[in-house]
Amino acid sequence: MIESPLALATTIAAATGLAFWLDYRFEAVGKVGASMLAIIFGTVLSNAGIVPIESPIYGAVGGVVTSLAIAWLLLSVDLRDLRKAGPKMIGAFAVAVTGTALGAMVGAWVYQDRFGDDTWRLAGTLTGTYSGGSVNFVSVGRAFEIPDVLFAGATAADNMATGIWLAVTLMLPVWLGRFYPKTVVPDATGLQPVASHGPVQSERHAHHPYFAHVGISALQIANLMAVGLILVFGSEWLGGLVPGVPAILWLTTLALILGHTPMYREAPGALQMGSVALHFFFVLIGILSRFSEIVTVGIEVFFFTLIVVGIHGVVVYGAGKLLRLDIGTLSVASQAAVGGPSSALAVAISREWRHLVLPAVIVGLLGYAVGTYLGLGVGYATRALL
């Protein structure tokens, strides 16, 4: 068993690197995504007895490293880019997160007797993760202090539901496309190729938020490290100063504000550094996902997530039909909410909707920005209603 803190940190870093490499190298594996691969690797390491149940390294990864990931990812969000996504995509995304919130409240009502005081916490956390992806699962779940066993079960359930919904959004355009306005793919997409000093990239790689080449200097890396730690420290300090406002809400707000100032409006490398740090946490989630513990809560949490995602889907495709939105826009917006920018990108590219590639990434990043607020809001609203 690997017990040395240095060896454990190396193992987590290696699992993260392998997940990214497999996602980059094999297009079929890209349908699963680096995020899920990282969780799978962590789960295998843990349940095979290769790594221990507890370690100081886990506290560091789940604490400051994850907070840094959230800070950097939010610094990379530019709300001005919403103009490039277009009103149809933004409208579809608004419908998608509304469906998520409704689904979470219905799920909480169904399972309130089973999960007791943790019901509203689950509702808020699932609202967060299905409004922009796993970064919001992490932030809202930590803010609500969900018990470790329930967190592990919810993580496993979330991964399964996200994978199922990815498959659904890939196939529904085939099955239901004739009932919706046709998704017209223009000859000119308006997408600009990403400058690269490395190997020639495929279209998937050139526009993928994890693989696009960006130029970044040592000065910029040092700047991002410093501002990230300042944001984390400042949010923790403010959270202690104002107990009624969680530290993660301070972190989200401060990072978004700072990211729109002239100094950080262009923050090359923030998305990439945030993505790597977040995947360290995904490996940790896998490590903490012990099958023996998950089984005790995982099945019912899984049905909870199915209710949330199911109602989300009914709202998206039902309201989309009434609003006469095309099936491509609806599918990409739905996946941006449920899985985040990378899985929304996978849907756009897999279905060859070239004109939806950039909007997929933009609304996925928007989900990073709004998911924490929605998750906290729905969680507290659900507690009041129950």
N, C-alpha and C positions, 0 to 999 in steps of 0.2 A: 504494500500500500504506500502511496506517495503522501508523506506527511510533512516534509520540509516546506516552509512557507515559500522559499525561492522556487523549489521544484513545482509546487502547486501553481504559482503564478506563471511559470513557464508553460505548464500544461494547459492552463486556461488560454494563454496567448496563442499556443500552437493550435488548439481546437478552433479558436477564432480565425486564425490565418487559413486553416484548412477549409473552413466553411466558405470563406470568401473565394478561395482559389477554385473550389469545386463549382461554385455558383458562376464564376467567370469562365471557367474552362469548358463546361458542359451545358449546353443550352437546355437540355431536358432537365437537368438538375436545377437550373434556374427557375423552373416552374415551382419547385419547392421553396427555394430562396435560402440565402445565407442565414437568415434569422432562425428558421426552423431547423436547419442543419446544426447550428450552434447549440440549440436546445437538445437535439437528439444526441449529439456528441457528449454533452454534459450528463445526460440521462444514462448513457451507456457507461461512462466513467464511474458514475455513482453506484448504479445497481450491479455493476460487475465487481464492486469492492476495490477499485483502483485508487479512489480518492476517499478521504474521510468525510464524515457527516458534518463536522465542525472544524473551523480553522480561522485564525485572525485574518487571513487573506480574503475570506468570504465577506467579512465585515467591511473591509476596505473596498472591495468591488461593489458590494451592495450599497455602500454609503457614498463616499466622495467620488469614486469613478463614475457611478451612475448619475450623480448630480451634475458632474462635469459634462457627461454625454447630453443630458437634457439642456444644459446651458448652451453648449456649442450648436446643437441642432436648432434651437430656437433663434440663435444669432444668425443662422443661415436663411431664416424665413424672411422674405420680402413681400409684404402684403400688396405692394404696387404691382406685383406680377399677376394679380388677379385679373387685370385687364387683358392679359394674354390668354387666360383660360377661356374667357368669353362668358356671356350671361347664361347660356344654356347649361354649361358645365357647372357653373357656380350654383345655379338654381337646382340642378340635379343633386349636387352635393348637399345643399341645404335640406332637400327632401330626405336624403339618405340619413343624415344625422338626426333628423326629426323622427324617422322610423326607428332608429336605434334607441332614442330616449323613450319612445312609447313602448318598445319591446322590453326594455329594462324594467319599466314600471309594472308592466303586466307580469313579467317573470317574478318580480319581487312579491306581487300580490299572491301568485300561485304558491311560492315557496316560503312565505313568511313564517309559517309554523315550523318548517324544517330547520331554517338557519337562524331564527330568532333575531337577536340584535345585530347579527352580521349580514342580514338580508339587505339592508340599505347600503352597506359597504360594498357588497357584491354588485348591486344595481349600479352604483356610481362608477365602480371600477370597470365593469363591462361596457357602460356608456362611453367611458374614456377610450377604451381600447377599440371599440367599434365606431369611433368618430375620428380615427386617424392612425390607428396601429398600436403596436406594443409599447412605444415610448410613453404613451398615455396610460397604458395598463400599469406600468412601473410607477409613474408619478402619482396617480390617483390611489393605487393600492398602498403605496408607502404612506401617503397622507392620511388614509383611513386606518392605517395600522391593522390590516387584516391578519389574523393569526397565521403562522407559518404553514401549518398543515392545510388550511383552507386556501392559502395563497398558492401552494404547490398544486392542489387539485384544480383550482381555477386556471392556473397556467396550462396544465395538461388539457383541460377542457377547451380553453381558448385556442390552443394550437390546433386541436382536432376540428373545431368549428370553423376556424379560419381556412384550413386546408379544404374542408368540404365546400365552403362558400366560394373559394377560388375556382374549384372545379365547376360549380354551378354557374358562375358568371362567365366562364369560358363556353359553356354548352347552351345556356339559355338563348343567346343570340341565334343559335342554329334552330332551336326548337320553337321559339316565339317570334323570331324576326319578322315573319309575314304579318303579324298583328300590329306592328309599330311602323312609324315612318322609317324609310330606308336610311341607313347610315351612309351618307355620300362621302367618298374619299376624294378630295380634290387632287388634281395633278401636282400642284405646288403646295407643299405643306407649310412653307414659311419657316421651317426649322433651319437653323444655321449649324453647320458642322462644328464640333468642339475641337479647338486647336489642340494638337497633340505632338509631343516630342518623342513619343514612344512608338510601338508597333501600330500599324494600321488597325483601326477598330471597326468592328461590325456596327451596324446601326443600333443594335441592342446595347452594345457597350458604350457607344458614343453618347447616348442620352440616358444611360442608367445612372441613378444618383450615386451608386457605389463605385462605378468604374470609369466615369468621365475623367479625363486628365485635366488637372488644374495646376497652374504654376504657383508655387508658394516658397517663400524664403525662410531662412532660419529666424529672421526678425519677426516675420508674421506668425511663425509657430510659437515663438516666445511670447508674443503679444496675446495670442489666443490662450495659451496656458495661464498667463497672468490674469487676464480678464475673466476667464472661466472660474478660477479659484476665488477671485474677488466677488463674483456673482454668487457663488456657493456660500462663501463666508457671510456675505451681506444678507442673503436670504435667511440663513440660519439665525443670525443676530436679530433680524427684524421679526422672525417667527417667535423668538423668545421674548422680544419686547412687546409684541402684540399677540398674545396667546390665541385670540379668536381667529386669526388668519394663519393658515398653515404655511410653513416655510416654502413648500413647493409652489404655492400660489404667488409668493413673493418672487421666487426664482423665475417662474414663467413670465410674470409681468415685467420684471426688470430686464430680463434677456430680450424680450420682444421690443421694449422701449429702446434699449441700447443698440439693438440691431438695426434700428431705423435712424440712428444719428449719423451725421456725415462721416465720422471716424470708422464706424462699423457697418455702414450701409453695404459696402462690398467687403465681405469677410471670406476670402478664398481659403479653403481648407477647413472651415468650421463644420460643414456638412460631413466631410470625410473623417475628421477627428471624432466628431460626435457619433458617427456610425460605428467606428471601431470600438469606442468605449462602451457603447450600448450593447454591442455583441459580446463583450466580456461578461456583461450581466446576463445575457441570454444563456451563455454557457453555465453560469452560476445557477440560473433557474433550473436547468437540466440536472445539475448536481444535487440540488435540493429536492428534486422530484423523485422521491423514493416510492416505488410501486406499492409497497406495503402500506404506506401512509395515504397515498392518493386514493387507493381503492375504497377507503372508509368514507370519503366525501366526493370523490371524483365523478361517480355516475350521476348523482343528482345535480351536481354543478354543471355537468355536461348538458343535461336536459334544460337547465336554466339558460345556458348559452344558446341552445338550439331555439328556445322561445324568443330570445332577443334577436338572433340573426333571422329567424323565420319571419317575425313581424317586420323587421327591417326590410326584408325582401318584398313582402306583400305591399308595404307602403311605397317602396321605391318603384316597383314595376306597375303597381296599381295607379299611384298618383302620376307616374310618368306617362302612362297611357292616356289619362285624362288631360294632361298638359301637352300631349302630342310631342313628347321628346323621343328622339330616336333611340334604338336599343343599344347602340354603341356608347353613347353618352351616358345612359343610365348604368350600364354594366361597369364602365370605367369609374364613374363617380361612386358607385356602391363599393367597389373594391378599394378605392382610395380611402373610404371611411373604415371599412372592416380590416383591411390589411396594410394600409399605408401606401406611400408613393411607389415603392419598388414592386409590390404586387399589382397595383393599378397599371404600372408600366408594363408588367408581364401580360396583362389582359390586352392592352392596346396593341402591343407588338405581336402577340400570338394570333390575334384576329386581323392583323395587317391594317389597323386603323392608324395610319401614319400621322394623320392630322390631330390625333388625340394623345400622342406621346407627350408633348410638352404640357398640355392641360392636365394630364394624369399626374405628372410630377408636381405641378403647381398646387392642385387641390389636395394632393397627398400631404404636402408640406403645410398647407393651410390647416389640415387636420391636426398636425403637431401643435399648432398655435391654439386652436379652439378646444381640442379634446379634453385638456385638463380642466378648463373652466366648465365645460358641459358635464364632465364626470362628477366634479365636486358639486355642481348645482343640482344635478339629478339625484345624487346620493343624499344630500340634505333635504331635498324636496320629498324624496321617498320616505325618509325617516319621519318627516312631519305628517305625511299622509297615512303611514302605517300606525 
